[in-house]
Amino acid sequence: MSSTEAGSDSTAETTYTSTADLADALRRAEAAHGEHERRTGERDENWPDWYAAYMVAERSGGELPT
């Protein structure tokens, strides 16, 4: 399974080796995004793009979104 970061200048490609690996990445993104929403004090309507950027950055060693 792979994902290319959308809506970003990066062309990093990310691969997940199993559904369990992808599910774990989604859980980590969910937890980090919860912190992001607590910091901003607002619900993020653009959460799918935030999750995608987080997951690609985490996997590729890039800078994580805040």
C-alpha positions in Angstrom: 0.0 0.0 0.0 1.4 3.4 -0.9 0.4 7.0 -0.6 1.8 10.1 -2.2 1.5 13.3 -0.2 -1.3 15.4 -1.7 -1.5 19.2 -1.5 2.2 19.6 -0.7 5.4 20.6 -2.4 6.8 17.2 -1.4 6.8 14.3 -3.8 7.7 11.7 -1.1 6.1 8.3 -1.5 5.3 6.2 1.5 4.7 2.5 1.6 3.0 0.4 4.3 3.8 -3.2 4.5 0.5 -4.5 5.8 -2.9 -3.4 6.9 -1.8 -3.5 10.5 1.2 -1.2 9.7 -1.2 1.2 8.0 -3.7 1.0 10.8 -0.9 1.8 13.4 0.1 4.8 11.3 -3.5 6.0 11.2 -3.7 5.7 15.0 -0.5 7.7 15.5 -1.8 10.4 13.1 -5.1 10.5 15.0 -3.3 11.0 18.3 -1.1 13.7 16.8 -4.0 15.4 15.1 -5.9 15.5 18.4 -3.0 17.4 19.9 -3.0 19.7 16.9 -6.7 20.5 17.4 -6.2 21.0 21.2 -3.4 23.5 20.4 -5.5 25.4 17.8 -8.7 25.2 19.8 -10.6 24.4 16.5 -11.9 21.4 14.7 -9.9 20.9 11.6 -12.2 20.3 8.6 -9.1 19.5 6.5 -8.1 16.5 8.7 -7.6 14.1 5.7 -4.9 16.3 4.2 -3.3 16.7 7.7 -3.3 13.0 8.3 -1.8 12.3 4.9 0.9 14.9 5.4 1.7 13.6 8.9 1.8 9.9 7.7 4.1 10.7 4.8 6.4 12.9 6.9 6.6 10.4 9.7 7.4 7.5 7.3 9.9 9.4 5.2 11.7 11.2 8.1 10.4 14.6 7.0 9.2 17.5 9.2 5.9 16.6 10.9 3.0 19.1 10.7 2.1 20.9 13.8 
